[in-house]
Amino acid sequence: MSKQAEFAVILKMNPMFADLGADELQRLSNLCHTQHLANGEVLFQKGDAGDALFGVRRGQIRIETGASDGSRLTLNFMGPGDLFGEVAVLDGQSRTADATAGEASELFVLRREDFLAFLEREPKVAIKLIALLCQRIRWQSERMEESMLQPLPVRLARRLCALAADFGSEVHISQEQLGVFVGAARESVNRQLQAWRKDAILDLQRGRILLKNMTRLTSIARNE
């Protein structure tokens, strides 16, 4: 499979591009090129121009921001098959966080200028993307409501299940970072994780969480 065909598959898996036809995806993926990053290399920093869309071919990208105490908080992890920078490639606004390679990585890159020129040639695709962006706004609204109404165990279980789906049963994340994800203090996250540790749902090690009983965790995430 060519690199362009691989990128077309990644685009197809993303809700923003999922409804595009095979020909449209192929024409779009033909505009991409690849970029290699060494472990720890910075892809972009907060405040940089949003000039490209990225897809992870191999490796891992950490989306990070600085905390008030000078430490770094990881907001998200991007692994193979993940796409990021969708909004920036449309509005061209400044990046809102840093992106750093967590290991040696290879990325697909679609430049904003190439993407916008593609949309000018393909207005039907632009209309589809408008509809998909409206769906994303609705989804974000639902998630905000969820974070306000769902109890911490449910929010925390859902986040761990999502991370497990991307990275397997060994999740490399700190309790402070988990707190950022679920909108809770680190102390509250720690109390819940310790309770699950006693119930043999997971195990805690420095900087990582070992998920031992995904059936139980999934049940909690579903609020069953």
Beta strands, then each sheet from edge to edge (+ up, - down):
strand 1: 33-37
strand 2: 42-44
strand 3: 52-58
strand 4: 61-66
strand 5: 72-78
strand 6: 83-84
strand 7: 98-101
strand 8: 105-111
strand 9: 170-171
strand 10: 202-205
strand 11: 208-211
sheet 1: 1+ 8- 3+ 6-
sheet 2: 2+ 7- 4+ 5-
sheet 3: 9+ 11- 10+
end
